[in-house]
């Protein structure tokens, strides 16, 4: 019976571009300005940094 069964992985699918936690020191004014833009500020910051690295 076990030989015929299939195993399904539970949880999220494996990301193609996984996130990695880092520590970065920013001026308080820069951090306050990003936080003032509302929820999702970390994602927007990451997108802006990605665009800069790719040269877009």
MOJO-V943770 format. One line per field, one symbol per residue. ss: DSSP state (H for helix, E for strand, C for the rest). phi: phi as a letter, one per 30 degrees, with the letter a starting at -180 (. if undefined). burial: + if it has 16 or more other C-alpha atoms within 10 Angstrom, else -. A space follows every 10 residues. Layout:
ss->???
phi->???
burial->???
This chain:
ss->CCCCCCCCCC CCCCCCCCCC CCCCCCCHHH HHHHHCCCCC HHHHHHHHHH HHHHCC
phi->.ddddcccdc jdddddbddb dbcbcbdedd dddddddjej dddddddddd ddddid
burial->---------- ---------- ---------- ---------- ---------- ------
